[in-house]
């Protein structure tokens, strides 16, 4: 994906020497090491009376602090630290968002069910990609792109199409907030299972995880 482990360490050292923002280093790691596009995102701010508003400036924004900034430039996969710093300098304080549907889709479930499923999947020796945990109680499993379009068919084949499951799939055109950025003023997103060189650019197919995720969601009643 263009960078070596040593290269990303050098970038981190250069960042400290030059006093670059931590967000720029994070973005460069995501683009250069993991091969993901990154978009600058809006952030939640406190308005008059303590109300939660969005830095995009839209009155009544439906997703305060959880969407890309209008007209902001996406940092493409393979970009360097200098590229990331240049974009973030034009959008100070932006959150780090990952476009879904390009390198990965996302299976989204309740965090309690997701943690339980993680244990089961690891015991079964099934392949896993990165997994995030959000401050609003969700677990997000990175899977191969195309899963969102296939989800209804996969659930049907597995016999889960009639079940009420707290499970959805995010696909092309959607974004997720990446660790360690704040999600809508609720707190930072964190890794439940961080990316590795083997999983970042080759997340597993949804069908390998879906049966376990659906079963755990059904058993937990979420």
Secondary structure, DSSP 4 states (H G I P E B T S, - for coil): ----HHHHHHHHHHHHHHT--HHHHHHHIIIIIS---BEEE--EEE-GGG-EEETT--TT-TTTTSSBPTTPPPB-TT--HHHHHHHHHTSTT-EEEEESSSS-EEEEEEHHHHHHHHHHHHHHT-----EEE-TTSEEEEEE-TTHHHHHHHHHHHHT-TTS--SEEEE-TT-EEEPTTSBSTTS-B-EEEE---TTTSSSPPPHHHHHHHHHHHHHHHT-
